[in-house]
Amino acid sequence: MERKITWLLTIWMAGTTCLVSGQQASYFDSTWTNYFRLNSGGWTAGDATLSVPLPDHRVIWLFGDSYTVNVDTITNSLPCLFQVRNCYMVQDSVNRSVFKTILDTTMTGVNQTTFKIVPNDTTLLWPGHGYVRNDTVYLFTERYNSTTLAYLGCYLVKLKFPDLHQVGIYHVHDNGANAIYGRAVIADTASGYLYIYGNRLNWIVWEPVVARCSISNPLLPWEYYDGSGWSWSPGQAMPISSDPVSPGFSVMKQNGGYYLVTQENGYLECGLGREIYSYASPEPWGPFTGKKLLYTEESKFNGWYLLTYNAQAHPYFTENNELLISYNVNDKVDTLVPHICPSECRHIWTDRMDADSYRPKFIRVGIDLITGEFSPAGNPVNGKNTSQEVRLQPNPVARGSSFSCEIVSPCKTGGEVVMTDIIGRVICHEPVPSRKGQGRVLLTAPEQKGLYLVSLKNVSNDSPTVKLVVL
């Protein structure tokens, strides 16, 4: 029997507005979200959601794991198993609600996946970003082992404009130095360089890095930014920001500066990834600094926040001085016992899921909010920085392990550190002595993995809260 799907908050319309004094607000864009609520005729749901504008004003939209079956419009549902591992749609140049899905129709089943090395290739090719140069469209992809998900290298797909037939697919970078490139690109015609952004895993955080090559031929050797200049060795690449980024992120040029759009790491857990940020730099190689909170995703399923990921900027669609940003949500990540997160797909072969829980969502963010003066350092809470800070180290932390909670305050203060789970149940609390400057409390992580909140409670109106990830 088909399971009835109940939404306590409508996931495709929910969100929050982030307003910074004197600047434009960010808000949920229902018009663009509705463009991608397609029920038949090709792509109907998927993630990644990267855009590559074409010279004739059509736009390529790239997706990872995607559905190509029709949506049951009575229940607005899809089966829990998707059909292809990547595909793309071409958006009409005039009517933005019209798309054409591009699949490999010479094959059947999962082999209709658009990009593959050879027919019947069982490895995964998930999309990166791309650009257009003269009569060629260049699209980066990331290749993975379909069983272990081990990264197998960066590949480049070449399409001919305007008919978009595939010319070939080329291996352009291996997995040396554990870096994945092609997640964002900037084609700088003034310098003649293509800047290719990637990230590498340092324990469980992603460090952003950048390479560059000739804008006219990305198949030529790449150089890597080493912190002070450019090196031919990929192992010399250094982070271009002291803060980590999410697995998928964007970099764009705007008003003479360079801006990085990312979000908190999701760690494949519900309730994480909801906060979307930006950083700024005068150069494409950083350093990217001045973290700003742009938006906090607030939609829920059955009272729980979902995993939010893949925040992507789409500067081609800037209107009224507002940047278009997409993100994905997913509630299929928790299919194993013990269940921690909500999931419509506990039984993936028989359950069905609401189609909107796996479709892109869109927001608008005022350009002035992104390009204005950098915010002072601190933990953003509800779109502002507090005078008191709570710093957790390490974070994430292993289950049952000790971690320090450091309180930083410009004035003499005390109170209590309280740890709760994401539904508000108190896990532990420790008193904080009244003092000025810094104080430290040693806490023990819960035995149950997940997301927790650590707060400083005192008489001040500034009561900072920090998210703790327990792995």
N, C-alpha and C positions, 0 to 999 in steps of 0.2 A: 504494500500500500504506500502510495506516495505520501511522504511526510509533509505536513503543513508547516510552512515557514512563517514565523511571526516576528515582526520587527517592532521593538519598543520605541525606537527612534528611527526615522527614515534615513537610511545610511547615505543615500545619494544626495540628500538636501541638507544634511546637518553640518555644522561647523561652528567656528567662533570668529568674531571680528577682533583683530588685534589693532589697537589704536595707540599711537605714540603722539604725545602732545605736539601740536603744530604741524603734523604730517598727515598724509592721507591714510585712511584705514585700509586694511586688507579684508577681503570678504569672499565668500563662496560664490562662484560664478555658475549659476544653474544653467545658463544658456549653453556654455561650452560643455558642461557635464552632460546635458541632454543630447548634444550632437553624437555622443558615443554610447547612447542607449539604443543600440541597433538590435533588432530582434530576428532578422533573417537576411539571406542573400549573401552571406560571407562571414567576416569576423563579427562575433557577437559579444565577446568579453576577452580580456587578457591584461597582462601587465607590461611594464617597461615604459611605453608611451614616450618615445623620443620623436622629435619632429625635425625634418630637413626640408626647408622651403626650396622650391624650384624656380628657375628664372621666369616661367610663364604663370607664376602665382599659385600653381598647384602645390600641395604639400605632401611629402611622404611621412607617414606615421609608422614607426617601427614598434613591434610588440614581441614579447617573449612567448611563454606558454599561453596558448590562446584557444578559445572555443570557436568553432565554425559551424556548429549545429544551431538549429533554430531554438529560440527561447519559447518556453511554454508561457504564452501571454496571460493565461488565466492565473497562474501562480507566480509569474515573473521568475521562473526557475530554469536552471540548467542541471544536467548531471554533474556529479562531482569530478569526473575525469575529463580533462580537456582533450582536444583532438590533435593539435600540432604544437611543435616546440618553438616555432617562430613564424612570423609572417609580416607583411606590411600592407597598409592601405594607402591609396592615393586620394587625397581630398580635393574636391572640385575647386577651381579658382574663383568661382562666383558664389555658388550655393554651398556654404560650408557644412551643411548637413548631409551632403551627398559624398559617398565614398565608394571606391572600387577596391575590393580585396584581391591581392596578388598571391596566388598559391601555385604549387607545382601540380597542375591538373593531369600531367602525364602519369602520375603515381597515385597510389591509393593509401587510405589510412593515415598513420602518422607521417608517412613519407611524402605527403603533400606539403610538408614543411617547405617554406619558400627557399631558404638558404641551406645548402648542404655541400659537403666537399665532393662527394660522388653519390650516385643513386644508391639508395638503401644504406646510406651512412648512418650508423647508430649513435655517433657522438652528437652532442648538443652544440648548437650555435645560437647563442643569445645575443641580442643586438647591443651595440654601442652607438655612438653618435656618428654623424656624417657631414659632408659638405659637397658643394658643386663647384667644379672648375671647368670653364669652357663647355664642352659637350659631354662631360663625364660626371657622373654621380659616384662619390666614394662613400661607402658605408662600412664602418668598423664592426666586427663581430668578435665574440669571445667563445672559444671552443672548450668544451668540458667533456670528460668521460661520463657517459650516461648512467653508469652504475655507482661510481665513487664520487662523482662531481669534482674530480681533480681537474685543475685548470691545465689546458693543453696548448695555449698560445692565442695570440691575437691574429685575426685574419681580416682581409680587406676585400669587400665585394665591389666590383665596378659595374655600373649600369650606364648605358648610353642614353643621353637626353636627345630628343624628347620622348621616344617611344619606351624607354626604360627597360629594354631587353638586357639580360645579364651577359656581360662580356666574359667575366671570369671571377675566380675567388683565389686570393693569394695569401700565403703565410708571411706576415710582416714582422712578427716579434714572438719570441718564445717566452717561457715562463721564468727566465733568469731573474734573480733578485726578488722573486716572489711578487712581482708587480704586474698588474693587469692594466693595459693601456687601451685607449679608445673610448673611455667612458664619457669624455667631453672633448670637443675640438674647437679651436678658433682659427679660421683661415684669415691671416693678417696680410692683406694684399699690399699694404704699404711697405712692409719689411720683406715680403716674399716668403715668409715662413708659415708653416702649418704647425700650431702648437697642439700637441696630443697629450691630454691629461689622463692620468691613471691613478691607481692607489695600490698600496701593498699592505699586507697583513702583518702587523707587529703585535704578536700575541693574539688579542681579540679586537684590536682597534685598527682602523684603516688610515694609513698616512697618505696624503695626496702628493703626487710627484708629477713631473711634466717632462716631455721630450719635444724635440722639434725637428723638422725636415723641410725640404723644398715643398712649397705649396703646390707646385705643378706635378710632382711625382713622389708620393709618399712611399713608393717601393724602394727609394734610395735609402742609404744608411741614415739612422737617426742620431741626434745628439741628446744628451741628458743633462738637466740642470743639476749641478753639484753643490749648490749653496753660494757659490761666488762666480761661477762661469759655466761653460758647457764642456762636457766630456763625451767621448765616443763610447765609453764603457757604461753599460746599463747598471752595473753594480755601484757606480759612483753617484747615482741619483739620490738627492736629499729631499726631505719633506719641504713643501712650499708653504706650510702653515704649521704652527706649533700645536694647533688643535686637530683632532682627527676628523675625517669626513665619513659619510655613510657610503655603503658600497656603490650606489648610484648617485651621481651629483652632476652639477652643471657649472660651466664657467662661461661668462659672456662679457663682451665689451660694451660699455655704455658711458656716454658723456665724457670720453677721454680716459676713463678708468676701467679696471677689470674687476668683475664681481663673481664670487663663488656662491652658489646656492646649494645647501645641503640640509641635513636634518640629524636629529639624534639617532644613534644606532639602534636598530630594531632588535637584533639578536634573535630574530624569529620568535618573539614573545608578544603576546597581546599587551596592549597598553603602551608599547614603546614605538618610537619613531614619530610621534604626534607633533613634535615641535620642529618647525622648518626655520632655518637660519640663513643669513647671508654674511659674507666677509668681503673685504675690499682690498685692492692693491693698485699702485700706480703702474705696475708692470705685469705682463702675462705670467711671469715666473714667480710672482709673489715678492715678499711674504704677504699672505692674506691674513688680515687682522680685523679687529673691530667687529666682533660677533654681535649680530642683531637678531632678535626674535621677530620673525615676520608673521607667523600664523601658528595657531595650535588647533589641530584637528580634534573635534569633540563628538563625532558621531559614535553611536554605540550599537551593539547587537545584544539583545536580551540583558541590557544593563551593564555590559562589559565593553571596554574599548578594544578595538581590533588592532592587529599589527598594521602599521602605516609605513610605507617605504616608497622608494623610487621618485622622490621629489625631483622634478625636471623643469627648468625654465624654458620658455618659448618666446624669446624676444621679438621674433618676427610678427607676433600678434599683439604687440604693445599698442594699446588704445587709450586715449584720454590720460596719457602719462601713467598708465598702469600696466605692469608686467603680468603676463599670463604664466601661471605655474600649475603643473599637474602633479598628482601623487596617486599612489595605489593603496588599496586596503585589501586585507586577506584574512579570512577566518578559517582557512583549511590547514593551518600549520600544526594543530594539536590533534592528531589522530591516534596517538598511543596512550595507553594507560600508564600512570594516573593522569587523567585529563586536568590541565591547569587552566587553559584558555577555552573560551567558547568555540564551538565548531559545529557547523551544519553537516559536516562530512565525517562523522565518526565511523560510518560504514560506507567507504568510498564507492563500492560497487552498486549500492542500492539507494543511498541517500541522494537528495537533490539540494541545491543551494540557490539562494536568491542571486539572480544575475548581477545585481548592483553591488554585491559584496566582492566582485572581482572585475569591476570596471573602473577606468580612471575617473578621478574627480579633479575639478579645476578651481583655482582661486585667482583673484586679482590682487596685486600688491602695488601700492603706489611707488613709482620710481624714486620719489623723494625720500621715502622710507629707507630704500636700499642705498642710495647714493649720497645721503646726507652725512653729516659729521659722524665719526665713529662714536659708539657708546663707550662710557668708561668701563673698565673691567669689573666683572661681578657676575653673579648668577641671575639670569633673567627670570623673574617671577611675575606672571600675568602681564608681560610686555614691558616691565621696568626693572631697573637694577636696584637692589636693596643695599642699605648701608651696612647691614650685617651679612656675613656669609657663613655657609656650612660647607666644608670641604671634606670629602670622603676619600680615603686612600687605603687599599686599592678599591677601585670601582670600575668594572665589575669585580665581585669577590666570590670565591668558592663557597659552597654550602658548608656551614659549621665553622668557617674560618674567622679569625679576628680581623677587624679593620678599625682604623682610627677615624674619629669624627672630630674635625678641628673647627672651632668657632673663632671667627675673626670679626672684631667689632671696633669701631673707632671710639666708642665710649664704654664706660663701665657698665657691664650688664651681666646678668645671670639668667637662671631659668632652668629649663629641663629639655633634654633631647628625647624626642619620642619617635619610635619607629612603628609604622603601621603597614598593613598590606594595602592593596589598591582599592579595597572596599571599606577601608577605615578601621579595621580591627587592630587594636594595639598589640604589638609584638613584644616591645620592651620599652623602658624609659629609664633615663639616668639623669641625676641632677648635674647642673653646670654651675661651678662656683662663680660668684659675682666678682668680675675682674675686667680690666681694660686690656685691649690688645688681642692676644691669642690664648685660647684654652683648648685642651684636648681631652676627649673621652674615648676610651677603648670599648668597642662593642663586638658582639658575636653575631655573625650572619645566621639567619634561620636555616634549618635543615631542608626546607622546601625551596626549590629553585623558583624564580619568578621576579616580579617587579615589586619593590617596596619604596615607601616614602619616609625620609628622615627629616624631621622638622625641629627647629628651635622654638620652644614655647616660652615667652616671657611677657612682660608688661608692655614692651614696645609694639607699635603698630607694624614694624617690619619684622615679620616672623618667617624667615626664609625656609623653603622646602627643597630638598634635593632628592632625585630618584636614585635608588640603589638597585643594581642588577645583581642577582644571585644566580650563579651558574652551577 
